Amino acid sequence: MANKSILKLSKLKIGGIFLFKDIRCLIYEKKLSLNSTEYFELDINEDGNMLKYIDNINKIEIIDDELVIEYFDNLFRIIDEWKHKYEDNSMIDGIGWQLQIIYKNGKIKQYSGKNDFPNNFEYIDKIKNKMINKIIGE
């Protein structure tokens, strides 16, 4: 089954400044060999912060603004110099991945890859896992 995360937030603080972001949703999906998929989704809404993810079982957690701020601050630093597409077609089977940032105005910023990754790609999983571990108290 997939790894899912949903979060809701009305404002975002980056670099010490509160910004009202126009982000509606962030989706990160990684398809591993052997038909295994990880899925993580953050939905941003004015109603408050909620994280929903699937980690062997479905989980829904309430989270505070500081975790959301930390996540997006780290994310934007990681993807700052990424190309939009990474591909290595020399392999038939392997890892496919996609990161989408969907804005309220309908604009979508998308990054994807097939068997190829940006140099700092591993940090995407690190910041995702760090947020989840803080929520579940590990």
Secondary structure as GFF3:
##gff-version 3
##sequence-region A 1 138
A	DSSP	beta_strand	12	14	.	.	.	ID=ss1
A	DSSP	beta_strand	17	19	.	.	.	ID=ss2
A	DSSP	beta_strand	23	32	.	.	.	ID=ss3
A	DSSP	beta_strand	36	43	.	.	.	ID=ss4
A	DSSP	beta_strand	50	54	.	.	.	ID=ss5
A	DSSP	beta_strand	58	62	.	.	.	ID=ss6
A	DSSP	alpha_helix	65	78	.	.	.	ID=ss7
A	DSSP	beta_strand	85	87	.	.	.	ID=ss8
A	DSSP	beta_strand	96	103	.	.	.	ID=ss9
A	DSSP	beta_strand	108	114	.	.	.	ID=ss10
A	DSSP	alpha_helix	122	136	.	.	.	ID=ss11
###
